[in-house]
Amino acid sequence: MTDAFRIIALVGKYDSPETGENLTQLADYLRQRGYTVLIAHNSANLLDVGDHTTAGIAVIGEQADLVIVLGGDGTILSIARVLSGYGVPLLGINQGRLGFLTDVPAETMLECLDAVLDGQFNEESRLLLDTVIFRAGNPIFSACALNDVVVSKGMTGRLIEFGLRIDGEFVYGQRSDGLVIATPTGSTAYALSAGGPILHPSLEVFVLVPICAHTLAARPVVVNSHSAVELELLYADDARVHFDGQRHCDIEVGDTVRVTRSATSVKLLHPKRYSYYRTLREKLYWGQKL
């Protein structure tokens, strides 16, 4: 038992019976090893967690030394945003499809967890994006994102038009389906599908990727992570800003979306055997016949 972790919290995907089984197994295992275990209220309300102690997410952020997230990348995205301000590290156990962030297989979770709890892990920091939406110069909405901020057309399906500024300097005006502003973490998500580059998580940058621009000259642009990106909506019948694909805010012509690097970050733990390039090779099927 390492001194680094004494209180360990468990958060599970809420609508998965399999998650409930694994979560209870993990809780029993950790308690047998002498750790104090907290299970998130939302998980406990929908899953059978027996007689284990439950807690709200704020209590978990304040008290836990480690948070183990069971689910897919979507689960860890939602938890990471909430807990980023507390500095508690996250370990993801994959029960989803891709597993770029939840890189511990559920089938070997106890074996991997044994090693991590004995101090055999690597820790890395992932940057976040803070977004403020202004209307008539006044802030009307704010949110953070670990993967990406996406400004896009809404339900009507028609192109939107916007002007882009970086650090106050006008870059271009564009008519398109929208723009993805992605962190290195999010470079393998929507930005990749839109034709953006893969960015190593250690890079201090983010990438701007146009979505179906009405020009052949539109290309992804990689900028320093300390840049301020501002997008002014010039024309749209219907437009919306998405945050990690999990939150959104409708915007109007004249609104400005300002995206900057967050002062907080997300700490992820990986087993010693973890390799980012191996993850890419396996998840993107590099070198394999499909």
N, C-alpha and C positions, 0 to 999 in steps of 0.2 A: 504493500500500500504506500503510494507516494504522498508526501506532505503537501503536494501541489493541490490535491483535490480531497476535500473532506465532505462537502455537501454537493451532491450531484442531482440535477433536475432532469426529468424526462418529459419530452413533448412528442406526442404522436399525431399522425394524420388521423383526423377525426372520424372519417367515414369508412374505415377499413378494419374488419374483424381480425385480419392477420396482424395488423398493427397492435391491436389489443393483446393478442397472445404474446407477441414479442416484447411488448412493453412490460407486461406482468412478469415475464421471464427475466428481463433485465433488472427490474426492481427487486425481485427476490435474490437474484445473483449479487447485486450490489450491497444489499442489506447483509447478506451472509459474509461478505468481505469486510464489513464493518463501516460502510459509508452511510451517512444520512441521506435519505432519498426523498425528493420532492417530485410529485407528479402534477403537471399543469392542470388547473381546474377544468379547462375545456376538454382535455383528453379524458380526465376522470369521469366527467359527466356522461360521456357517450361510450366509454369503454369499461370493461370490467377490470378494475385494478385492485380488487380485494381490500385489505385493510391498510394500504399504504397511505402516507400523508400527502395531502394535496395542497396546492398553493396557487395564488394568482401570479400573473406574469411579472408584475412589479416586484413581488416578494422574491420570485425566482431571480430576477435581475440583481436584486440587492444582496441576496444571501448565497446563491449558488457559486461554486468554484468552477463548475463545468455543466454545460447543458448538452444532453444527448438528444438529437432530433431523429425520430423514426418516420420515414415517409420518402417522398421524392424531392426533387429540387424545388418544387413549388412550396412545399412545407417549410424548407429551411429558408427560402427567400422571405416568407412572411414573418418567421420568427426572428431572423437576422435584423430586419428593419426595426422591430420593436425593442430588441435587446442591445442594439449597437451602442446606445448611450451608456450602458453599464460596464462594458469592457469584458464581459464574461465570454470565454471561448466556447465554440460550438463544435460538436462532432456529429457528423451525419451518417446515419445508417440507411442504406438505400432499399426502399421498397417500391420505387417508382420504375420508370423506363430508362431514362438516360443516366442520371447519377453523376453529373459533373461536380456537384457540390456534396452530395451524400455518397461518399466514395467507399464506405465500408459495406461489403455485401452482408445482407441479413443472414445468409447461410453460415457465415464465419464470424458473426458479430462478437460472440463471447471470446473467441481466440484473439481477435484483433483488440478487443477492449482490455483483455488481460495485459497485453503489451503496452497499450496506452497508459493504463493505470499504474504500470510499473515504470513509467517515465520514458518509454520508447515511442516518441512521437515527434513530429515536426509541427511548428506553429507558423502560420502566415497571416498577414493582414490584408484584407481586401477593402479597397476604397468604395465609398458610397457617393451618390449624387444627391444634393439638396436642390429642390425646385420651388420657386415662388412664382405664382401667376398674378400679374398685375392687370387691373382694369381701371382706366382713367387715372393711372398713377398710383392706385391704392392696391395693396395686397389683398387678394380674395381667397387664396388657397395655397397651401404648402404641403409638401410631402418629400420623402426620401426614397431612393431606389438603390438596390444592390446590382441589379442587372442593367436596366435601361429606363430611360424616359423616352416615350414615343409620342410625338405630335402627329396626328393623323386625321383623315377624313372620318366623318361619323357614319350615320346610318344611310345617308343619301347616296353615297358612293361616288360623288363628284370630287374632282381635284380641288385642293386647297392651294392658296398662294401665300407665301410668307417671305419676309426679309430676315436675313441672318447676320448677326453681328458677333464678333469675337473680341473680347476685351475692348468693347466700344467701337471697334472698326467695322465698317460695313464690308461683308464678304460677298454675298450674292443675294439676289431675289430668285425665287424658284416656284414653279407650279408642279405639283407632284401629289402623290398619295400621302406624303408626309416625310418625317425625318426621325431616324432612330439616333439617340444620343446614348451610347453604351460605354460602360466600364470595361476593363479587361475581363472581368468575370462574365459580363453579359455579351462579350464578343462572340461567344459560341452559341448564342440564343437567336433572337430575332435579327440582330445585326448580321449574323452569318448568313441567314436565309436571304437577306436583302443584298448580299454581295460584299459584305464588309470583311476585313481581315481578321485573323485570329490573333489576339494580343495575349502575350504571356501575363499571368496575374501579377507578376512582380513589377510591371511597368507602371510608371506614374503618368498615365495618359488616359484619355478617353477618345472615342471615335464617333464621328458624325456620318451617318449612312443614309443617303436619300432613298426613299421608297418609290419606285416606279416614276422617276422624274420625267417630265415631258421635254426632255433634251438628251442628246447623246453625250453631252459634255459633263454631266453630273458624275462625280466620283466621291468615294469616301475620303474624309479628311481626319487625320489623327492630330490631336492638339494636346498641349501640356495640361495636366490635371488641375493646375492652378488657374487655368483660363476661366473666364466668365462667358458663357454662351447665352445669347439673347435671341429669341425668335419672336418677331412681331407678325401676327396674323393679319394679312392684307385683304384676303378674300376667302370666303367659305360659306356655303349654305349650312354646313354642319361640321363641326370640328371638335376634337377631344384630345386630352392629354392622358396617357396611360403610364402607370408606374409599376414596373415589373409585371405588367399584365394582370395586376390584382386590385389596383385602385385606379380611379380615373376622375377627371374633372372636365366638364364641357366648357369650351371657350368660345368667344365671340370675336368678330372683326374688331381690330384695334387692341386686343389683349396682347400682352407681352409675357412670354414664358422665359424665365431666367434660371439657368442651370449652372450650378457651381459644385465644386468638391465639398463634401461634408467635413466638418471638423472631427467627426467620429468615424470609426472604421469597424469592420467586422473581423473578429479573430476566428480562424478555422484551425482545427487540429487534424492532422493526417497521421496514419500509421507510418512508421519508418520506411516501409516498402513503397509508399506512395510515389508515383511519378506522373507529372502533368502530361508529359508526352505519351506515356503509355495509355493514360486515360483518353487522350485525343485519338490515338491509334485504335483503341478498342471501341470507343463510342461512335467514331466517324467511319469506322470500317476501312481504315487506310490499308492498302495492300491486300485486301481480301476480295475474293470473288463474291459478288452479290447474286 
